[in-house]
Amino acid sequence: MDISHDDRIGIPGQPWGATERAEWFKQQSIRRSYKEDVLDVVDGLRPRFNVVSYGKLELDPDRYPLFAIEGRNPRSELPNILITGGVHGYETSGVHGALSFAGLHASAYERRANLIIVPCVSPWAYEVIHRWNNEAVDPNRSFTADSPAQESSLLMQYVASLSGPFAAHVDLHETTDSDESEFRPALAARNGSAFEAGEIPDGFYLVDDSENQQPAFQQAMIKAVAKVTHIAPPDENGEIIGSPVVAPGVINYPVKSLGLCTSLTNAVFTTTTEVYPDSPRATPEQCIAAQVAAVCAAIDFAVAAHSQAEPAT
């Protein structure tokens, strides 16, 4: 296994301080372009949608403006649905899945839902292809009142400014081989703990909220994605990444206590998608298509549920 050099920073068994985090930051380098891959695509969507600026990263405000894509004619009687990608910047299909959905499908839903699409929550991490932000903080453990991650706090402020409750939130992620070879060893080093090897599942799966389980919602997405790519099977212990499989391709996390992105709206229907881009059975195009299929199925389900819940007139 090719273990990351991040685990060599600092003193083994001791959590990183400011010096170690600064050393880690100096080792990072730009490997792809947020402007070319994301901002230019968002600019191309401006004739069809409202593109809203909701902040800039203090690290480099000119390089890292943050944008959301909204429908032009939101209606109070329609359900609000949030789609987020790139909370972990290295998870490529989450970013491009959100952009692909916006370009190919979002217009078709404008009379059925108020869509808010945030394609790249963590642009610096996207460019350096990392899980953390520039301060070695995981944004997807930072959706809390006292958030240590600017990426998370700015998104929380933006969502709080929007009117009306949310019916659904789909947060697009990946589980990669680099989780095991790079990011989990780095996490252990940063926290001063021992690294314990795990197993990366081969296939797509979803993470439901253990405190608000919506099994029919999750299975609607699994059914749609199975037409595009394969669903991850449980391991020999009946688990995926250490959590019991509660239905085909579904595990549960306590999203609020972990500070996960899917906790920020209090929507009835929430999920975190997990695509496996390193599978020999999946192409990059399939990974993006799987994200798009999950989003479409989630919106269809949430819109139908919202319609059934409306009082008869």
Phi, psi and omega in degrees: 000133180273097184276141181297150175287348179302331183285357178263358178281139176077195182257125181306135179088356179242132179299151177292144169252196182298323181296314181293321179295322177294321177296317178299315181300320181295337181279347183277150180218150179291128184236349174201170190253118173296320180298309184290319187277330187241301186299320180294325177291318178299318178301324179292343180268352184301324178296340185253340186223166168276123176256117189250128173277127180241015175148181177216148178282131181299334180306317180197085187302324181289326182277332188235062169286151183247133185228150170238151179250123182237154172294154183285333187230070178295145181232136187295334181278352181266152179288140174275132181227128182254133174238125180237144175222161174069022171301317165263111189298334183282350185272086196300314185292341175294315178294308185285335173294317178297316179293319179296316177300315180301315183287324188264328193231338190300321182300326182291343182260000189297333178269000182243339184202154171267105184265138172233118185242120177246098192284333183214092183291327187236079187292325177296316179296327176299316184290323181267357179057063181223162179279328186264168170273188187290350178254018180061038177247137178275112180300331183275015167235020191231019176271073184226165183301325181251047188306131176274358183246123180298323179303317181287315184294322179293321177293320178299317180295319179296312181297322179295335181281347183279146183273146175084155178284164178259140176271327184207153174217124177244119181251120191265122183226176172225152165247121188240164174299330179291342172303317183276325184272337186234302194283322178288321172298322178295321178299316179298317179296315181300320184272355181071031181243170180278141177279128177245118183296144177233197183231131179271124181286143179265096177140178181277142172209171182235152176243112177270168178272117183297338180264358178207064186289135180230075188297323180294321176299313180296317183290332175298321178287318178302317180298318181291317182290328180300340176281347184251317181208172186278152180266139183293130174277160174290157176280189184295343178263007182074028185233163166232127185042044174085003180243140181300138175280119185264344176196164181309118177073019184227132170234170181240142170230150171281089195293325181291313183292335177274351181071034182281157183302323183290000177269354194278345184254343189061028178293154176293316184251114179225152175200153169247121176277149177223106177264148179249093186285346182268004180290137174293350182261006183222140176261165174303323179295320177296321180297317177295316180298325178295319178298316181296317179299320179296317180297313181300316180295322179296316180294316179303316181293313183294321179295316178297317179295320179296319180296320180291333182277344181293140179292144179292145181246000000 
